[in-house]
Amino acid sequence: MRSALKDLSPSTLVAGFVAVLVGYTSSVAIIFQATVALGATPAQTASWLWALGLGMGLTSLGLSLW
């Protein structure tokens, strides 16, 4: 655990943040287009976005721990 913490640096944190931001926003654009095409309600769109965030978070956490 200690060796993983020493790898944290400002540049590493910024790179991780940018990767998450780009990945999430590109997926959000696809979800918005899909919900508009399907005629989904705002509540359904919010549910899809929640599922996207949860799925990306769990996947990132799992891969990071592995």
CHARMM-style PDB file with segment names, atoms N, HN, CA, C and O in Angstrom:
ATOM      1  N   MET     1       0.821  -1.188   0.000  1.00  0.00      PROA
ATOM      2  CA  MET     1       0.000   0.000   0.000  1.00  0.00      PROA
ATOM      3  C   MET     1       0.865   1.252   0.000  1.00  0.00      PROA
ATOM      4  O   MET     1       0.555   2.228  -0.683  1.00  0.00      PROA
ATOM      5  N   ARG     2       1.936   1.222   0.757  1.00  0.00      PROA
ATOM      6  HN  ARG     2       2.188   0.429   1.312  1.00  0.00      PROA
ATOM      7  CA  ARG     2       2.811   2.382   0.841  1.00  0.00      PROA
ATOM      8  C   ARG     2       3.450   2.707  -0.509  1.00  0.00      PROA
ATOM      9  O   ARG     2       3.614   3.878  -0.854  1.00  0.00      PROA
ATOM     10  N   SER     3       3.810   1.673  -1.273  1.00  0.00      PROA
ATOM     11  HN  SER     3       3.676   0.722  -0.993  1.00  0.00      PROA
ATOM     12  CA  SER     3       4.424   1.933  -2.571  1.00  0.00      PROA
ATOM     13  C   SER     3       3.421   2.554  -3.543  1.00  0.00      PROA
ATOM     14  O   SER     3       3.802   3.350  -4.402  1.00  0.00      PROA
ATOM     15  N   ALA     4       2.155   2.197  -3.413  1.00  0.00      PROA
ATOM     16  HN  ALA     4       1.846   1.551  -2.716  1.00  0.00      PROA
ATOM     17  CA  ALA     4       1.136   2.787  -4.282  1.00  0.00      PROA
ATOM     18  C   ALA     4       0.930   4.263  -3.945  1.00  0.00      PROA
ATOM     19  O   ALA     4       0.699   5.079  -4.837  1.00  0.00      PROA
ATOM     20  N   LEU     5       1.012   4.602  -2.676  1.00  0.00      PROA
ATOM     21  HN  LEU     5       1.199   3.939  -1.951  1.00  0.00      PROA
ATOM     22  CA  LEU     5       0.809   5.991  -2.277  1.00  0.00      PROA
ATOM     23  C   LEU     5       1.967   6.887  -2.698  1.00  0.00      PROA
ATOM     24  O   LEU     5       1.769   8.073  -2.963  1.00  0.00      PROA
ATOM     25  N   LYS     6       3.164   6.332  -2.760  1.00  0.00      PROA
ATOM     26  HN  LYS     6       3.324   5.369  -2.544  1.00  0.00      PROA
ATOM     27  CA  LYS     6       4.293   7.178  -3.163  1.00  0.00      PROA
ATOM     28  C   LYS     6       4.258   7.488  -4.660  1.00  0.00      PROA
ATOM     29  O   LYS     6       4.944   8.400  -5.121  1.00  0.00      PROA
ATOM     30  N   ASP     7       3.463   6.732  -5.419  1.00  0.00      PROA
ATOM     31  HN  ASP     7       2.906   5.991  -5.045  1.00  0.00      PROA
ATOM     32  CA  ASP     7       3.313   7.003  -6.851  1.00  0.00      PROA
ATOM     33  C   ASP     7       2.379   8.173  -7.125  1.00  0.00      PROA
ATOM     34  O   ASP     7       2.301   8.660  -8.253  1.00  0.00      PROA
ATOM     35  N   LEU     8       1.668   8.626  -6.092  1.00  0.00      PROA
ATOM     36  HN  LEU     8       1.731   8.231  -5.176  1.00  0.00      PROA
ATOM     37  CA  LEU     8       0.767   9.759  -6.288  1.00  0.00      PROA
ATOM     38  C   LEU     8       1.571  11.048  -6.416  1.00  0.00      PROA
ATOM     39  O   LEU     8       2.375  11.391  -5.550  1.00  0.00      PROA
ATOM     40  N   SER     9       1.341  11.728  -7.484  1.00  0.00      PROA
ATOM     41  HN  SER     9       0.688  11.450  -8.188  1.00  0.00      PROA
ATOM     42  CA  SER     9       1.967  13.030  -7.700  1.00  0.00      PROA
ATOM     43  C   SER     9       0.922  13.926  -8.352  1.00  0.00      PROA
ATOM     44  O   SER     9      -0.080  13.426  -8.864  1.00  0.00      PROA
ATOM     45  N   PRO    10       1.132  15.220  -8.343  1.00  0.00      PROA
ATOM     46  CA  PRO    10       0.146  16.107  -8.989  1.00  0.00      PROA
ATOM     47  C   PRO    10      -0.107  15.758 -10.454  1.00  0.00      PROA
ATOM     48  O   PRO    10      -1.249  15.802 -10.912  1.00  0.00      PROA
ATOM     49  N   SER    11       0.934  15.418 -11.182  1.00  0.00      PROA
ATOM     50  HN  SER    11       1.861  15.382 -10.810  1.00  0.00      PROA
ATOM     51  CA  SER    11       0.748  15.101 -12.605  1.00  0.00      PROA
ATOM     52  C   SER    11      -0.049  13.804 -12.777  1.00  0.00      PROA
ATOM     53  O   SER    11      -0.841  13.692 -13.712  1.00  0.00      PROA
ATOM     54  N   THR    12       0.146  12.837 -11.902  1.00  0.00      PROA
ATOM     55  HN  THR    12       0.790  12.928 -11.142  1.00  0.00      PROA
ATOM     56  CA  THR    12      -0.605  11.589 -11.964  1.00  0.00      PROA
ATOM     57  C   THR    12      -2.074  11.837 -11.660  1.00  0.00      PROA
ATOM     58  O   THR    12      -2.953  11.294 -12.330  1.00  0.00      PROA
ATOM     59  N   LEU    13      -2.338  12.654 -10.653  1.00  0.00      PROA
ATOM     60  HN  LEU    13      -1.625  13.095 -10.109  1.00  0.00      PROA
ATOM     61  CA  LEU    13      -3.719  12.957 -10.296  1.00  0.00      PROA
ATOM     62  C   LEU    13      -4.435  13.733 -11.398  1.00  0.00      PROA
ATOM     63  O   LEU    13      -5.600  13.464 -11.690  1.00  0.00      PROA
ATOM     64  N   VAL    14      -3.751  14.684 -12.004  1.00  0.00      PROA
ATOM     65  HN  VAL    14      -2.804  14.903 -11.767  1.00  0.00      PROA
ATOM     66  CA  VAL    14      -4.351  15.462 -13.097  1.00  0.00      PROA
ATOM     67  C   VAL    14      -4.618  14.566 -14.303  1.00  0.00      PROA
ATOM     68  O   VAL    14      -5.666  14.676 -14.940  1.00  0.00      PROA
ATOM     69  N   ALA    15      -3.685  13.689 -14.616  1.00  0.00      PROA
ATOM     70  HN  ALA    15      -2.834  13.599 -14.099  1.00  0.00      PROA
ATOM     71  CA  ALA    15      -3.874  12.769 -15.744  1.00  0.00      PROA
ATOM     72  C   ALA    15      -5.076  11.850 -15.500  1.00  0.00      PROA
ATOM     73  O   ALA    15      -5.862  11.596 -16.413  1.00  0.00      PROA
ATOM     74  N   GLY    16      -5.215  11.358 -14.278  1.00  0.00      PROA
ATOM     75  HN  GLY    16      -4.576  11.564 -13.536  1.00  0.00      PROA
ATOM     76  CA  GLY    16      -6.361  10.521 -13.940  1.00  0.00      PROA
ATOM     77  C   GLY    16      -7.661  11.282 -14.041  1.00  0.00      PROA
ATOM     78  O   GLY    16      -8.650  10.757 -14.553  1.00  0.00      PROA
ATOM     79  N   PHE    17      -7.677  12.518 -13.557  1.00  0.00      PROA
ATOM     80  HN  PHE    17      -6.874  12.944 -13.141  1.00  0.00      PROA
ATOM     81  CA  PHE    17      -8.881  13.339 -13.619  1.00  0.00      PROA
ATOM     82  C   PHE    17      -9.279  13.611 -15.064  1.00  0.00      PROA
ATOM     83  O   PHE    17     -10.458  13.525 -15.408  1.00  0.00      PROA
ATOM     84  N   VAL    18      -8.321  13.935 -15.901  1.00  0.00      PROA
ATOM     85  HN  VAL    18      -7.363  14.005 -15.622  1.00  0.00      PROA
ATOM     86  CA  VAL    18      -8.611  14.208 -17.313  1.00  0.00      PROA
ATOM     87  C   VAL    18      -9.153  12.955 -17.999  1.00  0.00      PROA
ATOM     88  O   VAL    18     -10.084  13.043 -18.800  1.00  0.00      PROA
ATOM     89  N   ALA    19      -8.587  11.805 -17.695  1.00  0.00      PROA
ATOM     90  HN  ALA    19      -7.832  11.734 -17.044  1.00  0.00      PROA
ATOM     91  CA  ALA    19      -9.060  10.551 -18.293  1.00  0.00      PROA
ATOM     92  C   ALA    19     -10.511  10.266 -17.890  1.00  0.00      PROA
ATOM     93  O   ALA    19     -11.326   9.871 -18.724  1.00  0.00      PROA
ATOM     94  N   VAL    20     -10.825  10.467 -16.612  1.00  0.00      PROA
ATOM     95  HN  VAL    20     -10.163  10.787 -15.935  1.00  0.00      PROA
ATOM     96  CA  VAL    20     -12.200  10.249 -16.144  1.00  0.00      PROA
ATOM     97  C   VAL    20     -13.141  11.253 -16.780  1.00  0.00      PROA
ATOM     98  O   VAL    20     -14.236  10.888 -17.208  1.00  0.00      PROA
ATOM     99  N   LEU    21     -12.738  12.501 -16.848  1.00  0.00      PROA
ATOM    100  HN  LEU    21     -11.848  12.798 -16.500  1.00  0.00      PROA
ATOM    101  CA  LEU    21     -13.578  13.546 -17.415  1.00  0.00      PROA
ATOM    102  C   LEU    21     -13.897  13.279 -18.883  1.00  0.00      PROA
ATOM    103  O   LEU    21     -15.049  13.400 -19.299  1.00  0.00      PROA
ATOM    104  N   VAL    22     -12.894  12.920 -19.661  1.00  0.00      PROA
ATOM    105  HN  VAL    22     -11.958  12.822 -19.323  1.00  0.00      PROA
ATOM    106  CA  VAL    22     -13.103  12.646 -21.088  1.00  0.00      PROA
ATOM    107  C   VAL    22     -13.958  11.396 -21.269  1.00  0.00      PROA
ATOM    108  O   VAL    22     -14.867  11.380 -22.098  1.00  0.00      PROA
ATOM    109  N   GLY    23     -13.674  10.358 -20.504  1.00  0.00      PROA
ATOM    110  HN  GLY    23     -12.935  10.370 -19.829  1.00  0.00      PROA
ATOM    111  CA  GLY    23     -14.447   9.121 -20.625  1.00  0.00      PROA
ATOM    112  C   GLY    23     -15.905   9.309 -20.258  1.00  0.00      PROA
ATOM    113  O   GLY    23     -16.790   8.800 -20.945  1.00  0.00      PROA
ATOM    114  N   TYR    24     -16.162  10.036 -19.179  1.00  0.00      PROA
ATOM    115  HN  TYR    24     -15.442  10.449 -18.621  1.00  0.00      PROA
ATOM    116  CA  TYR    24     -17.533  10.234 -18.730  1.00  0.00      PROA
ATOM    117  C   TYR    24     -18.304  11.145 -19.682  1.00  0.00      PROA
ATOM    118  O   TYR    24     -19.439  10.838 -20.046  1.00  0.00      PROA
ATOM    119  N   THR    25     -17.701  12.256 -20.085  1.00  0.00      PROA
ATOM    120  HN  THR    25     -16.779  12.505 -19.790  1.00  0.00      PROA
ATOM    121  CA  THR    25     -18.436  13.199 -20.936  1.00  0.00      PROA
ATOM    122  C   THR    25     -18.728  12.624 -22.320  1.00  0.00      PROA
ATOM    123  O   THR    25     -19.770  12.923 -22.904  1.00  0.00      PROA
ATOM    124  N   SER    26     -17.834  11.816 -22.841  1.00  0.00      PROA
ATOM    125  HN  SER    26     -16.988  11.573 -22.366  1.00  0.00      PROA
ATOM    126  CA  SER    26     -18.121  11.210 -24.147  1.00  0.00      PROA
ATOM    127  C   SER    26     -19.266  10.209 -24.025  1.00  0.00      PROA
ATOM    128  O   SER    26     -20.092  10.097 -24.931  1.00  0.00      PROA
ATOM    129  N   SER    27     -19.317   9.491 -22.923  1.00  0.00      PROA
ATOM    130  HN  SER    27     -18.646   9.582 -22.187  1.00  0.00      PROA
ATOM    131  CA  SER    27     -20.416   8.544 -22.709  1.00  0.00      PROA
ATOM    132  C   SER    27     -21.730   9.270 -22.438  1.00  0.00      PROA
ATOM    133  O   SER    27     -22.789   8.800 -22.853  1.00  0.00      PROA
ATOM    134  N   VAL    28     -21.676  10.396 -21.757  1.00  0.00      PROA
ATOM    135  HN  VAL    28     -20.815  10.778 -21.420  1.00  0.00      PROA
ATOM    136  CA  VAL    28     -22.884  11.185 -21.485  1.00  0.00      PROA
ATOM    137  C   VAL    28     -23.506  11.657 -22.796  1.00  0.00      PROA
ATOM    138  O   VAL    28     -24.727  11.641 -22.944  1.00  0.00      PROA
ATOM    139  N   ALA    29     -22.682  12.070 -23.735  1.00  0.00      PROA
ATOM    140  HN  ALA    29     -21.689  12.082 -23.615  1.00  0.00      PROA
ATOM    141  CA  ALA    29     -23.198  12.525 -25.031  1.00  0.00      PROA
ATOM    142  C   ALA    29     -23.957  11.399 -25.735  1.00  0.00      PROA
ATOM    143  O   ALA    29     -25.008  11.633 -26.332  1.00  0.00      PROA
ATOM    144  N   ILE    30     -23.431  10.200 -25.665  1.00  0.00      PROA
ATOM    145  HN  ILE    30     -22.577  10.010 -25.181  1.00  0.00      PROA
ATOM    146  CA  ILE    30     -24.098   9.046 -26.285  1.00  0.00      PROA
ATOM    147  C   ILE    30     -25.415   8.753 -25.576  1.00  0.00      PROA
ATOM    148  O   ILE    30     -26.419   8.467 -26.227  1.00  0.00      PROA
ATOM    149  N   ILE    31     -25.418   8.822 -24.253  1.00  0.00      PROA
ATOM    150  HN  ILE    31     -24.602   9.054 -23.723  1.00  0.00      PROA
ATOM    151  CA  ILE    31     -26.643   8.552 -23.492  1.00  0.00      PROA
ATOM    152  C   ILE    31     -27.702   9.596 -23.803  1.00  0.00      PROA
ATOM    153  O   ILE    31     -28.871   9.253 -23.981  1.00  0.00      PROA
ATOM    154  N   PHE    32     -27.313  10.870 -23.872  1.00  0.00      PROA
ATOM    155  HN  PHE    32     -26.364  11.148 -23.727  1.00  0.00      PROA
ATOM    156  CA  PHE    32     -28.298  11.905 -24.205  1.00  0.00      PROA
ATOM    157  C   PHE    32     -28.907  11.665 -25.584  1.00  0.00      PROA
ATOM    158  O   PHE    32     -30.117  11.813 -25.754  1.00  0.00      PROA
ATOM    159  N   GLN    33     -28.103  11.305 -26.554  1.00  0.00      PROA
ATOM    160  HN  GLN    33     -27.120  11.184 -26.416  1.00  0.00      PROA
ATOM    161  CA  GLN    33     -28.630  11.034 -27.892  1.00  0.00      PROA
ATOM    162  C   GLN    33     -29.580   9.836 -27.871  1.00  0.00      PROA
ATOM    163  O   GLN    33     -30.623   9.855 -28.525  1.00  0.00      PROA
ATOM    164  N   ALA    34     -29.217   8.800 -27.124  1.00  0.00      PROA
ATOM    165  HN  ALA    34     -28.370   8.785 -26.593  1.00  0.00      PROA
ATOM    166  CA  ALA    34     -30.070   7.604 -27.050  1.00  0.00      PROA
ATOM    167  C   ALA    34     -31.400   7.910 -26.367  1.00  0.00      PROA
ATOM    168  O   ALA    34     -32.451   7.460 -26.824  1.00  0.00      PROA
ATOM    169  N   THR    35     -31.358   8.673 -25.273  1.00  0.00      PROA
ATOM    170  HN  THR    35     -30.504   9.038 -24.901  1.00  0.00      PROA
ATOM    171  CA  THR    35     -32.608   8.962 -24.565  1.00  0.00      PROA
ATOM    172  C   THR    35     -33.513   9.892 -25.380  1.00  0.00      PROA
ATOM    173  O   THR    35     -34.736   9.774 -25.318  1.00  0.00      PROA
ATOM    174  N   VAL    36     -32.922  10.806 -26.134  1.00  0.00      PROA
ATOM    175  HN  VAL    36     -31.928  10.901 -26.183  1.00  0.00      PROA
ATOM    176  CA  VAL    36     -33.741  11.658 -27.004  1.00  0.00      PROA
ATOM    177  C   VAL    36     -34.399  10.812 -28.085  1.00  0.00      PROA
ATOM    178  O   VAL    36     -35.581  10.986 -28.382  1.00  0.00      PROA
ATOM    179  N   ALA    37     -33.633   9.894 -28.676  1.00  0.00      PROA
ATOM    180  HN  ALA    37     -32.673   9.753 -28.435  1.00  0.00      PROA
ATOM    181  CA  ALA    37     -34.173   9.039 -29.732  1.00  0.00      PROA
ATOM    182  C   ALA    37     -35.275   8.119 -29.207  1.00  0.00      PROA
ATOM    183  O   ALA    37     -36.211   7.793 -29.938  1.00  0.00      PROA
ATOM    184  N   LEU    38     -35.169   7.703 -27.955  1.00  0.00      PROA
ATOM    185  HN  LEU    38     -34.409   7.968 -27.362  1.00  0.00      PROA
ATOM    186  CA  LEU    38     -36.167   6.809 -27.371  1.00  0.00      PROA
ATOM    187  C   LEU    38     -37.334   7.557 -26.739  1.00  0.00      PROA
ATOM    188  O   LEU    38     -38.341   6.949 -26.377  1.00  0.00      PROA
ATOM    189  N   GLY    39     -37.201   8.861 -26.608  1.00  0.00      PROA
ATOM    190  HN  GLY    39     -36.382   9.355 -26.902  1.00  0.00      PROA
ATOM    191  CA  GLY    39     -38.256   9.642 -25.983  1.00  0.00      PROA
ATOM    192  C   GLY    39     -38.331   9.424 -24.479  1.00  0.00      PROA
ATOM    193  O   GLY    39     -39.419   9.438 -23.904  1.00  0.00      PROA
ATOM    194  N   ALA    40     -37.196   9.226 -23.846  1.00  0.00      PROA
ATOM    195  HN  ALA    40     -36.312   9.215 -24.314  1.00  0.00      PROA
ATOM    196  CA  ALA    40     -37.157   8.953 -22.415  1.00  0.00      PROA
ATOM    197  C   ALA    40     -37.475  10.208 -21.612  1.00  0.00      PROA
ATOM    198  O   ALA    40     -37.266  11.331 -22.071  1.00  0.00      PROA
ATOM    199  N   THR    41     -37.984   9.990 -20.405  1.00  0.00      PROA
ATOM    200  HN  THR    41     -38.153   9.078 -20.033  1.00  0.00      PROA
ATOM    201  CA  THR    41     -38.286  11.102 -19.502  1.00  0.00      PROA
ATOM    202  C   THR    41     -36.982  11.579 -18.845  1.00  0.00      PROA
ATOM    203  O   THR    41     -35.976  10.870 -18.883  1.00  0.00      PROA
ATOM    204  N   PRO    42     -36.996  12.767 -18.249  1.00  0.00      PROA
ATOM    205  CA  PRO    42     -35.802  13.219 -17.523  1.00  0.00      PROA
ATOM    206  C   PRO    42     -35.389  12.263 -16.392  1.00  0.00      PROA
ATOM    207  O   PRO    42     -34.199  12.096 -16.122  1.00  0.00      PROA
ATOM    208  N   ALA    43     -36.363  11.648 -15.743  1.00  0.00      PROA
ATOM    209  HN  ALA    43     -37.329  11.784 -15.963  1.00  0.00      PROA
ATOM    210  CA  ALA    43     -36.043  10.687 -14.674  1.00  0.00      PROA
ATOM    211  C   ALA    43     -35.327   9.458 -15.242  1.00  0.00      PROA
ATOM    212  O   ALA    43     -34.397   8.941 -14.624  1.00  0.00      PROA
ATOM    213  N   GLN    44     -35.752   8.999 -16.402  1.00  0.00      PROA
ATOM    214  HN  GLN    44     -36.507   9.419 -16.905  1.00  0.00      PROA
ATOM    215  CA  GLN    44     -35.090   7.858 -17.036  1.00  0.00      PROA
ATOM    216  C   GLN    44     -33.677   8.230 -17.476  1.00  0.00      PROA
ATOM    217  O   GLN    44     -32.750   7.432 -17.336  1.00  0.00      PROA
ATOM    218  N   THR    45     -33.515   9.423 -17.999  1.00  0.00      PROA
ATOM    219  HN  THR    45     -34.268  10.071 -18.113  1.00  0.00      PROA
ATOM    220  CA  THR    45     -32.188   9.885 -18.399  1.00  0.00      PROA
ATOM    221  C   THR    45     -31.267   9.964 -17.190  1.00  0.00      PROA
ATOM    222  O   THR    45     -30.112   9.545 -17.260  1.00  0.00      PROA
ATOM    223  N   ALA    46     -31.771  10.497 -16.086  1.00  0.00      PROA
ATOM    224  HN  ALA    46     -32.709  10.837 -16.030  1.00  0.00      PROA
ATOM    225  CA  ALA    46     -30.982  10.577 -14.858  1.00  0.00      PROA
ATOM    226  C   ALA    46     -30.596   9.184 -14.367  1.00  0.00      PROA
ATOM    227  O   ALA    46     -29.488   8.987 -13.869  1.00  0.00      PROA
ATOM    228  N   SER    47     -31.490   8.235 -14.503  1.00  0.00      PROA
ATOM    229  HN  SER    47     -32.391   8.395 -14.907  1.00  0.00      PROA
ATOM    230  CA  SER    47     -31.203   6.861 -14.101  1.00  0.00      PROA
ATOM    231  C   SER    47     -30.078   6.260 -14.947  1.00  0.00      PROA
ATOM    232  O   SER    47     -29.197   5.574 -14.427  1.00  0.00      PROA
ATOM    233  N   TRP    48     -30.118   6.520 -16.232  1.00  0.00      PROA
ATOM    234  HN  TRP    48     -30.833   7.077 -16.654  1.00  0.00      PROA
ATOM    235  CA  TRP    48     -29.057   6.031 -17.119  1.00  0.00      PROA
ATOM    236  C   TRP    48     -27.714   6.653 -16.745  1.00  0.00      PROA
ATOM    237  O   TRP    48     -26.690   5.971 -16.730  1.00  0.00      PROA
ATOM    238  N   LEU    49     -27.723   7.955 -16.442  1.00  0.00      PROA
ATOM    239  HN  LEU    49     -28.555   8.510 -16.454  1.00  0.00      PROA
ATOM    240  CA  LEU    49     -26.480   8.635 -16.065  1.00  0.00      PROA
ATOM    241  C   LEU    49     -25.954   8.103 -14.728  1.00  0.00      PROA
ATOM    242  O   LEU    49     -24.744   7.957 -14.549  1.00  0.00      PROA
ATOM    243  N   TRP    50     -26.856   7.819 -13.801  1.00  0.00      PROA
ATOM    244  HN  TRP    50     -27.838   7.938 -13.946  1.00  0.00      PROA
ATOM    245  CA  TRP    50     -26.462   7.242 -12.520  1.00  0.00      PROA
ATOM    246  C   TRP    50     -25.821   5.876 -12.739  1.00  0.00      PROA
ATOM    247  O   TRP    50     -24.782   5.570 -12.153  1.00  0.00      PROA
ATOM    248  N   ALA    51     -26.444   5.054 -13.588  1.00  0.00      PROA
ATOM    249  HN  ALA    51     -27.288   5.302 -14.064  1.00  0.00      PROA
ATOM    250  CA  ALA    51     -25.892   3.731 -13.879  1.00  0.00      PROA
ATOM    251  C   ALA    51     -24.524   3.843 -14.561  1.00  0.00      PROA
ATOM    252  O   ALA    51     -23.624   3.048 -14.285  1.00  0.00      PROA
ATOM    253  N   LEU    52     -24.371   4.814 -15.435  1.00  0.00      PROA
ATOM    254  HN  LEU    52     -25.102   5.459 -15.659  1.00  0.00      PROA
ATOM    255  CA  LEU    52     -23.076   5.042 -16.091  1.00  0.00      PROA
ATOM    256  C   LEU    52     -22.003   5.380 -15.064  1.00  0.00      PROA
ATOM    257  O   LEU    52     -20.913   4.809 -15.088  1.00  0.00      PROA
ATOM    258  N   GLY    53     -22.312   6.306 -14.166  1.00  0.00      PROA
ATOM    259  HN  GLY    53     -23.198   6.769 -14.147  1.00  0.00      PROA
ATOM    260  CA  GLY    53     -21.345   6.692 -13.132  1.00  0.00      PROA
ATOM    261  C   GLY    53     -20.989   5.539 -12.229  1.00  0.00      PROA
ATOM    262  O   GLY    53     -19.818   5.331 -11.915  1.00  0.00      PROA
ATOM    263  N   LEU    54     -21.984   4.788 -11.810  1.00  0.00      PROA
ATOM    264  HN  LEU    54     -22.936   4.957 -12.065  1.00  0.00      PROA
ATOM    265  CA  LEU    54     -21.731   3.633 -10.940  1.00  0.00      PROA
ATOM    266  C   LEU    54     -20.902   2.567 -11.663  1.00  0.00      PROA
ATOM    267  O   LEU    54     -19.952   2.019 -11.104  1.00  0.00      PROA
ATOM    268  N   GLY    55     -21.272   2.286 -12.896  1.00  0.00      PROA
ATOM    269  HN  GLY    55     -22.043   2.730 -13.350  1.00  0.00      PROA
ATOM    270  CA  GLY    55     -20.534   1.275 -13.665  1.00  0.00      PROA
ATOM    271  C   GLY    55     -19.094   1.671 -13.919  1.00  0.00      PROA
ATOM    272  O   GLY    55     -18.185   0.850 -13.793  1.00  0.00      PROA
ATOM    273  N   MET    56     -18.885   2.935 -14.280  1.00  0.00      PROA
ATOM    274  HN  MET    56     -19.623   3.602 -14.383  1.00  0.00      PROA
ATOM    275  CA  MET    56     -17.515   3.395 -14.525  1.00  0.00      PROA
ATOM    276  C   MET    56     -16.704   3.400 -13.232  1.00  0.00      PROA
ATOM    277  O   MET    56     -15.523   3.051 -13.231  1.00  0.00      PROA
ATOM    278  N   GLY    57     -17.341   3.796 -12.133  1.00  0.00      PROA
ATOM    279  HN  GLY    57     -18.300   4.080 -12.134  1.00  0.00      PROA
ATOM    280  CA  GLY    57     -16.639   3.820 -10.849  1.00  0.00      PROA
ATOM    281  C   GLY    57     -16.222   2.441 -10.393  1.00  0.00      PROA
ATOM    282  O   GLY    57     -15.079   2.241  -9.982  1.00  0.00      PROA
ATOM    283  N   LEU    58     -17.140   1.480 -10.462  1.00  0.00      PROA
ATOM    284  HN  LEU    58     -18.069   1.643 -10.797  1.00  0.00      PROA
ATOM    285  CA  LEU    58     -16.818   0.115 -10.032  1.00  0.00      PROA
ATOM    286  C   LEU    58     -15.773  -0.530 -10.940  1.00  0.00      PROA
ATOM    287  O   LEU    58     -14.877  -1.231 -10.470  1.00  0.00      PROA
ATOM    288  N   THR    59     -15.894  -0.289 -12.226  1.00  0.00      PROA
ATOM    289  HN  THR    59     -16.622   0.280 -12.608  1.00  0.00      PROA
ATOM    290  CA  THR    59     -14.914  -0.844 -13.164  1.00  0.00      PROA
ATOM    291  C   THR    59     -13.531  -0.252 -12.910  1.00  0.00      PROA
ATOM    292  O   THR    59     -12.537  -0.978 -12.877  1.00  0.00      PROA
ATOM    293  N   SER    60     -13.469   1.057 -12.730  1.00  0.00      PROA
ATOM    294  HN  SER    60     -14.277   1.647 -12.756  1.00  0.00      PROA
ATOM    295  CA  SER    60     -12.178   1.706 -12.470  1.00  0.00      PROA
ATOM    296  C   SER    60     -11.567   1.225 -11.156  1.00  0.00      PROA
ATOM    297  O   SER    60     -10.366   0.968 -11.078  1.00  0.00      PROA
ATOM    298  N   LEU    61     -12.401   1.105 -10.130  1.00  0.00      PROA
ATOM    299  HN  LEU    61     -13.377   1.313 -10.194  1.00  0.00      PROA
ATOM    300  CA  LEU    61     -11.912   0.634  -8.839  1.00  0.00      PROA
ATOM    301  C   LEU    61     -11.400  -0.792  -8.938  1.00  0.00      PROA
ATOM    302  O   LEU    61     -10.326  -1.114  -8.430  1.00  0.00      PROA
ATOM    303  N   GLY    62     -12.179  -1.646  -9.596  1.00  0.00      PROA
ATOM    304  HN  GLY    62     -13.052  -1.384 -10.008  1.00  0.00      PROA
ATOM    305  CA  GLY    62     -11.763  -3.041  -9.745  1.00  0.00      PROA
ATOM    306  C   GLY    62     -10.464  -3.189 -10.517  1.00  0.00      PROA
ATOM    307  O   GLY    62      -9.583  -3.948 -10.114  1.00  0.00      PROA
ATOM    308  N   LEU    63     -10.341  -2.471 -11.619  1.00  0.00      PROA
ATOM    309  HN  LEU    63     -11.057  -1.854 -11.946  1.00  0.00      PROA
ATOM    310  CA  LEU    63      -9.104  -2.554 -12.409  1.00  0.00      PROA
ATOM    311  C   LEU    63      -7.911  -1.956 -11.660  1.00  0.00      PROA
ATOM    312  O   LEU    63      -6.790  -2.453 -11.771  1.00  0.00      PROA
ATOM    313  N   SER    64      -8.154  -0.893 -10.902  1.00  0.00      PROA
ATOM    314  HN  SER    64      -9.065  -0.489 -10.811  1.00  0.00      PROA
ATOM    315  CA  SER    64      -7.076  -0.285 -10.145  1.00  0.00      PROA
ATOM    316  C   SER    64      -6.571  -1.233  -9.058  1.00  0.00      PROA
ATOM    317  O   SER    64      -5.365  -1.349  -8.839  1.00  0.00      PROA
ATOM    318  N   LEU    65      -7.488  -1.901  -8.386  1.00  0.00      PROA
ATOM    319  HN  LEU    65      -8.468  -1.806  -8.564  1.00  0.00      PROA
ATOM    320  CA  LEU    65      -7.091  -2.832  -7.331  1.00  0.00      PROA
ATOM    321  C   LEU    65      -6.394  -4.072  -7.902  1.00  0.00      PROA
ATOM    322  O   LEU    65      -5.506  -4.644  -7.271  1.00  0.00      PROA
ATOM    323  N   TRP    66      -6.812  -4.474  -9.101  1.00  0.00      PROA
ATOM    324  HN  TRP    66      -7.534  -4.009  -9.613  1.00  0.00      PROA
ATOM    325  CA  TRP    66      -6.218  -5.647  -9.711  1.00  0.00      PROA
ATOM    326  C   TRP    66      -4.804  -5.335 -10.126  1.00  0.00      PROA
ATOM    327  OT1 TRP    66      -4.115  -6.199 -10.668  1.00  0.00      PROA
TER     328      TRP     66
END
